[in-house]
Amino acid sequence: MKRTLIKHALENDAPQDQIKIQGWVRTRRDAKTFSFVEVNDGSCLKSIQVIVDATLADYQKVSQVNTGAAVSITGKLVESQGKGQAWEVIADSLEIVGHADTTYPLQKKGHTQEYLREIAHLRPRSNLFGSMFRVSSRLAQTIHRFFDERDFVYIHTPIITASDCEGAGKLFRVTTLNPQKHSNAESLIDYSRDFFGQSTYLTVSGQLAAEVFACALSNVYTFGPTFRAENSNTSRHASEFWMIEPEMAFCDLEGDMDFAEAFIKYLIQDTMESCPQEMDLFHRFVDKGLKDRLRFVLDRPFQRVAYTEAVEILKASGKSFEFPVEYGANLQSEHECFLTEQHFKCPITVYNYPKEIKPFYMRANDDGKTVAAMDVLVPGIGEIVGGSQREEREDQLLSHMKHHQLSPDHYWWYLDLRKYGSVPHSGFGLGFERMLMFVTGVANIRDVIPFARTPGSAEF
């Protein structure tokens, strides 16, 4: 008999004489003449109750059905006599596919997220993390649908690259050279003998490669893993994460900001409509203000504020920040939280940053002091999108490279784009995990990644 996912079993509109479900046991309760076995297969938040009568030939197996065991059950789908569930299964047969030891660590509810991180190989079976990764799956599909509806072309940009897109130097090196046979002194290692004949790294962004395709296909996006060798142990940073990066030809900064706002709202709207059970769980047990905050974001335009004005607001706030607020300094998490949660009380887009604190590829504004950059900041998270209008003028780009001490020879192909049919173009990067944090209310990035990679941690 073909298996029926519990999700589909619970969606039935009529009883079924024969049904087969397979999953993992959440609980078992025994009475004198029957047992209740609650089974979940991960297809949805809800489990299904199975009634195993003592007259069943397989009934002696019930005593071995511990929490965590994998079972295969056939029987009848009937209307439930209990509250809170429409259907239950009257078992005709019960097979234990995989026994579970009595040491199974998810014996009870209410485990902390910190404890569940220690058993990351089992936490997807919990309600919270099962819900998290179903929402994650839906969000990824929604991202692709959003771009497809707008005629964007999906491209795969390299994971191994010789370019440092951000210019920050916090990169993971990719090499086949044996460190035991080479000097520890970086300057003495001959990377021309390496696999690719030069220094290569795990990418921090697919943007530069995406620009190549935007200058041929107009609108493109890449959605893939990115890596930062940044020794940061905050709740918002991970060493391996996924980025969504659209690039749009014939698009200026204004269009870039409009597109980022529409994208975020689309993702929120679809998640709330498509994952109601999961969103109810996050609202009840993670963040009781979650739904109201997300609806607030959907119903109002994002506020836009120039970097200069944002600095003035922070200075005039009278608050004592850990990091001093000065023009020409990057906004820190505490500054972003104040602006979004206390001053504007909504998402904001900060634009026109000082050129000294932004990468070489951002377009210089006419004032000679700022670049056409923008960051979208949201309550509870801070920066969720970073983007800009790209510098399409060759002379200006060369000047930026010189300022950032970058060799034009390493970016000859990027400069070529400015020689052959250059056009104004813009794009941004949205952190997938930070978006998950925002729509679920989960406060730590380690809890939205199946197996988080952070400094000192690469288990599994």
Phi, psi and omega in degrees: 000139180288140180289143172249125174296145182299326176306313181285327177299319181285344179269358181300148176251008178206154177299158178234131180289331181223128177210147178234124176239151178221138181180203184242140185284128175270313179212160172222131177234130183254136170244187184293320188242005179196171176227147171260127177238120179265125186238137176228138180244009177082354181286341177203172181293319186285148172261172176239140180272133178244131177258120180250109183283147181295340179282351181293138181301330182271008191298330181297340179287341187301325181297342180263359182274084179273162173303131181099346180291149175266131184228156172234123187230134171244151180172203181253137173269117184231163176295136183282143176271347181269171180272152174083006179210139182274326187228153172216169183245130170266112189287136169260332177207152180222126178237131175272109182281321179214119180290153175240129177294155180290352177273003179313121191284352180255054183280339184223168179270167173089017176294143178286157178295328178296317179295318182294333175297332180286342177235054185300338179284346180244343187296338176298344178279348177283157180300315184298310186279332170299317178295318181302314187276343167289318177296320178301316179297315180295319181298319179297318178295322180295322177302312180296322180293319178305311183289324179296321179295340182251017174064035173275150178259129181272125179232154176258116179265158187296142172273326175263126186216156174262358185256141172257096186299319185273343180072015184271341177078005181265076189238150170271124180282142174250119183209152172253001179290139180278115183298337180288343181256004182230156179294150174287345179284115184306322185291343183263355180276127181267095183283355173292342177269359182283175187304315182264003178077011179195174176290131178226158188217165167284137189293145171262348181189146175266009190301310186299320177292323179295325177300323178304315183282329176296328180278014175225323185250003178077292184235119181225166172209153173235146183219102185197181183285145175225161191221139176226123177273059183255122184281071183238129181247034179279171180284355185247357186243141173221158182277339177228124182207172183249143181234142170255123187227097173276149172228133188231120175286152180058040182228132179260186184297321180299314178296324179297316180293319178300316184292319179297319179295316179297322181296311181298316181294323178299316181294319179296312182301313182293320180297317181294325181279326189267341184233057186295321181295314180295318180294326175298318180297314180297322180294321184281321191246349182247310185211102185291347177259009188300306186296318179297319181294318181293320177295323177300317179296319182293326190273352186229146175291149176292139175285144178241133184217133177292150180307316181301316179293321179300318178297319180296321179296317180295318180294325183276356186290336183079002181276149177263106181268149177297319178257123181301147179264116179220144175298133180097359177253150177294144173289131179267170182305318181295326178291315180298319180294320178298314183297317185277325188263333184246319184275296182275331180059039178190170175299146177226156174244115177266131185224169180058070180275157174301139185295335183294335186254011181237158184295168188293337189273359183276143188288130179288134175278165184293342181286349179075000183246331187238166175239158184280066180255158175210143173233134173265125179248137181234151179301140176085341183239316189093225183294128177239337178225137172229129183203185180189167161279135184275151179285112183263355183264125186298316183295320179293320180296317177299321178296319178297318181297319179297318180298322181269006178058045177254141181278123176301332179298328180284342184238031183302321181290326178291321176292327178303325180299333180276349179267330191242087175073042181295144179221156171301135178208156187217163177189179179202169173239133175243125178286119183300315183293324177293326176295320176299317178301318183294316185280343180254343183081000179289130194270346185241128182299335178295341183261005175241004178245132181307310179223096189291140174252109180228165181308126179082004184222114176216038180287156180077000000 
